Amino acid sequence: MSDPRTTFLDPQTIARLGSLDLKARTVVEGFLAGLHRSPFKGFSVEFAEYRQYLPGDDLATLDWKVYARTDRHFVKKYEEETNLDCHILLDVSRSMAYGSGEVTKIRYSAFLAAALAYLMNRQRDAVGLITFDDRILSLLPASARAGHLTSVLVTLERLTLGHRTDVAKPLRDLAEAIRKRGLVVVISDLLDDPARVLEGLKHFKYRGTEVIVFQVLDPAELRFPFEHAARFLDAETADEVLAVPSAVRDKYLQAIGDLQQRYRRELQLAGIDFVALDTSVPLETGLMSYLMTRRRAF
């Protein structure tokens, strides 16, 4: 019997749901239900603990069920309201439009960003959204105000593709602009000059910001399953290359493997979390990585 949680979070299943709000809620609620059946059962994303009522406490936090059982007043203690500013940086360059199946990299990334925003909202964290290609295209400042989540989801629902990737430049600009201690989440295929990308990501660490990087790739980019001679089109430059897959497969797989290993190794040394995601697999890997980073950092 298949795991219903895995089926629930399958990207192709999620893609067939209605609004992005429904997609995000389905992913997060399925994920949290799975957490409660897992070794992370005690991992609360919202409620912290009970403590005895003190004069001046907000009466809305009183737990009347506990009072009925114990005849004593206790309040639910939560994490500090808006205890984190989190900025989601989403790559919308043209290479993100690629998809060998039903779910492209940009759609998968939008699902992930929406689910993360929904989860942060449940934690009472402030969330912001920045889209970029070789420059910043849109910016929603981090906020935990009522209705802000809707603005984030609407922006993600209406994404338009940009042009060429230049991850490093927007990262440098944002590192200078984001002054409050918090968390930056970067979602990109990272198909750019790794030296410049790494330099841009390290700017955040230099300024005391925690960073988690999700590299989103299509399974065809990871496994290069092509068999027949074909013209391959560069999504960002429109350059065409005629190639026989069997002649270039080994070299290509070595190059993509080396790229991921370099990101993983150098980001780890810099204290930055790196998560490689395949658009054919469920989204809970991304959500769990976010929660574990959140737990360690704060």
Buried (B, 14 or more C-beta within 10 A) or exposed (E): EEEEBBEBBBBEBBBEBEEBBEBBBBBBEBBBEBBEEEEBEEBEBEEEEEEEBEEEBEEEBBBEEBEEEEEEBBBBEBBEEBBBBBBBBBBBBBBBBBBBEEBBBBBBBBBBBBBBBBBBBBBBBBBBBBBBBBEBBBBBBBBBEEEBBEBBBEBBEEBEBBBBBBBBBBBBBBBEEBEEEBBBBBBBBBBBEBEBBBBBBBBBBEEEBBBBBBBBBBBBBBBBEBEEEEEEEEBBEEEEEEBEBEEBBEEBEEEBEEBBEBBBEBBEEBEBBBBBBBBBBBBBBBBBBBBBBBEEBB
